[in-house]
């Protein structure tokens, strides 16, 4: 028989998922904090306050 019990597989999947989603989170934070994105995010922050032709 194999030494792969349910508990072993579940623990591996939990740890793998934690690492995966942690890396995805860090990638999102790095994207948001990237210096070249500042102008894009500043523009998006001002969009609700701009009086454009959509009114």
Number of C-alpha atoms within 10 A of each C-alpha: 4 4 6 9 10 9 9 11 10 12 12 12 12 12 10 12 12 12 12 11 11 12 12 12 12 11 12 12 11 11 12 13 12 10 9 10 11 12 10 9 13 10 11 11 11 9 11 9 8 10 8 8 5 5 4
